[in-house]
């Protein structure tokens, strides 16, 4: 199953290190989840396939990710951290792809509703108690997905991510700056504002240079610091 080919100008574009930095998922996991990997089992060499097919073909023979790939990473990582077995996670993801008719089911607004039933069916088939708990216990399910719901804004088939929350000024929108974190009002990349502010003692001066408000600079600094702490 594969959704329609994305317009690269509006799909977002991330290298593996950029995706790892933004999602707090290790570089190694990003590569394994999107490319698959070989492993030794006894004397045999086996292959574990990709969890899902990335939207963007390799660029210069290097793996590249779209905005939807980025969000899918965050969801898969959240379920794994919740204690869902890797085997069940892969099968649940495949069932969600089929049930929600999309290559990236965890990017769908329906994962917050229909997705629970899909996860439950997979958990019952695999006898995975962690996934059963997530799918049947509203509080447990909400503990995993509610932070994503608060950060994501859906409009039809379009999605944007507010990593500090919708009331703050940093947005990740695949249609702006190739999906790089951006100050919402001005459109200046958060990395640019944070680095310039670090090199100068006056945020008011930086605000005049880039014609932005000081709250955009403040939020850019906070966001970039949060990424550095998780690195």
ZATI-400412 format. One record per residue (C-alpha): x, y, z; residue in three letters. Coordinates in pm, whole numbers, padded with zeros to 5 digits, always signed. Example, Ala and Ser with C-alpha at 12.3 -4.5 7.8 and 13.67 -1.06 7.14 Angstrom:
+01230-00450+00780ALA+01367-00106+00714SER
This chain:
+00000+00000+00000UNK+00134+00343-00086UNK-00027+00686-00077UNK+00012+00921-00371UNK+00363+01048-00434UNK+00430+01362-00228UNK+00520+01699-00374UNK+00876+01739-00244UNK+00827+02113-00197UNK+00542+02048+00046UNK+00642+01713+00199UNK+00920+01830+00429UNK+01273+01699+00385UNK+01502+01565+00658UNK+01830+01378+00672UNK+01855+01089+00917UNK+02051+01298+01172UNK+01793+01579+01143UNK+01508+01334+01195UNK+01685+01181+01495UNK+01742+01525+01645UNK+01378+01632+01608UNK+01218+01306+01723UNK+01469+01200+01991UNK+01485+00861+01818UNK+01840+00736+01766UNK+02003+00746+01422UNK+02037+00368+01429UNK+01666+00314+01496UNK+01565+00560+01226UNK+01770+00368+00971UNK+01650+00025+01086UNK+01283+00120+01095UNK+01285+00269+00744UNK+01538+00042+00573UNK+01521-00286+00761UNK+01833-00471+00872UNK+02009-00808+00871UNK+02072-01007+01188UNK+02219-01342+01280UNK+01990-01617+01410UNK+02187-01928+01493UNK+02398-01989+01185UNK+02158-01814+00950UNK+02155-01449+00846UNK+01800-01317+00846UNK+01644-00993+00733UNK+01394-00777+00919UNK+01208-00554+00673UNK+01125-00186+00705UNK+00830-00099+00929UNK+00690+00128+00658UNK+00798+00258+00320UNK+00939+00610+00339UNK+00777+00871+00118UNK+01094+01011-00035UNK+01336+00810-00253UNK+01703+00821-00142UNK+01880+01144-00235UNK+02238+01093-00355UNK+02209+00735-00224UNK+02128+00866+00125UNK+01810+00797+00318UNK+01576+01096+00335UNK+01257+01138+00536UNK+00937+01335+00486UNK+00737+01519+00751UNK+00494+01228+00777UNK+00786+00987+00821UNK+00902+01212+01104UNK+00568+01193+01285UNK+00543+00818+01229UNK+00879+00776+01403UNK+00750+00957+01710UNK+00439+00741+01740UNK+00619+00410+01688UNK+00881+00510+01944UNK+00609+00608+02194UNK+00438+00268+02169UNK+00767+00080+02200UNK+00857+00285+02510UNK+00515+00197+02653UNK+00623-00167+02655UNK+00464-00299+02337UNK+00676-00581+02195UNK+00860-00502+01873UNK+00699-00796+01692UNK+00351-00681+01787UNK+00431-00319+01705UNK+00525-00416+01351UNK+00210-00624+01303UNK-00012-00360+01461UNK+00136-00099+01228UNK+00067-00319+00926UNK-00291-00377+01039UNK-00339-00004+01095UNK-00209+00063+00744UNK-00475-00169+00606UNK-00754-00062+00840UNK-00700+00311+00792UNK-00600+00276+00425UNK-00279+00475+00451UNK+00093+00406+00448UNK+00138+00627+00755UNK-00148+00531+00989UNK-00005+00696+01299UNK-00011+01030+01117UNK-00384+00996+01064UNK-00631+01179+01285UNK-00823+00849+01294UNK-00554+00683+01506UNK-00706+00869+01801UNK-01041+00695+01740UNK-01051+00399+01501UNK-00690+00319+01575UNK-00769+00189+01922UNK-00989-00087+01780UNK-00721-00182+01529UNK-00458-00203+01804UNK-00690-00411+02018UNK-00752-00667+01743UNK-00379-00702+01686UNK-00309-00731+02058UNK-00565-01007+02097UNK-00413-01201+01807UNK-00061-01166+01945UNK-00152-01196+02315UNK+00048-00880+02382UNK-00079-00752+02717UNK+00090-00413+02686UNK-00096-00341+02364UNK-00420-00476+02512UNK-00383-00229+02797UNK-00320+00058+02558UNK-00619-00031+02343UNK-00873-00101+02617UNK-00772+00136+02896UNK-00864+00491+02791UNK-00630+00644+03048UNK-00339+00429+02934UNK-00407+00500+02568UNK-00442+00871+02636UNK-00112+00874+02825UNK+00062+00774+02501UNK-00132+00961+02233UNK-00267+01272+02410UNK+00064+01460+02397UNK+00064+01406+02019UNK-00296+01520+01984UNK-00214+01846+02165UNK+00086+01913+01942UNK-00068+01822+01605UNK-00312+02032+01406UNK-00515+01856+01137UNK-00686+02033+00848UNK-00819+01785+00597UNK-00518+01585+00481UNK-00272+01851+00602UNK-00088+01826+00933UNK+00134+02070+01119UNK+00326+02011+01441UNK+00352+02261+01726UNK+00637+02105+01929UNK+00601+02349+02222UNK+00223+02353+02203UNK-00018+02552+01990UNK-00002+02857+02215UNK+00371+02897+02143UNK+00548+03031+01836UNK+00743+02734+01693UNK+00583+02535+01413UNK+00698+02242+01200UNK+00505+02265+00874UNK+00614+02065+00567UNK+00508+02357+00346UNK+00743+02604+00517UNK+01123+02593+00498UNK+01111+02227+00383UNK+00967+02133+00722UNK+01241+02286+00935UNK+01125+02424+01273UNK+01016+02781+01210UNK+00891+03087+01395UNK+00520+03080+01314UNK+00454+03449+01244UNK+00775+03554+01072UNK+00882+03230+00903UNK+01244+03255+01026UNK+01397+02914+01110UNK+01420+02861+01485UNK+01782+02754+01453UNK+01874+03089+01295UNK+01701+03291+01568UNK+01847+03084+01851UNK+02203+03095+01717UNK+02188+03468+01649UNK+02047+03537+01995UNK+02324+03326+02151UNK+02585+03534+01970UNK+02432+03864+02084UNK+02339+03989+02427UNK+02026+04177+02318UNK+01718+03988+02200UNK+01560+04321+02113UNK+01843+04386+01867UNK+01799+04043+01708UNK+01426+04111+01686UNK+01493+04429+01487UNK+01740+04253+01256UNK+01496+03982+01159UNK+01178+04188+01204UNK+01033+03939+01453UNK+00871+03962+01794UNK+01073+03879+02104UNK+00839+03591+02194UNK+00945+03416+01871UNK+01309+03448+01976UNK+01230+03327+02327UNK+01048+03020+02198UNK+01317+02948+01940UNK+01582+02950+02213UNK+01375+02720+02436UNK+01303+02478+02153UNK+01661+02454+02032UNK+01781+02403+02391UNK+01534+02117+02432UNK+01682+01946+02125UNK+02036+01994+02250UNK+01951+01841+02591UNK+01805+01532+02428UNK+02099+01483+02192UNK
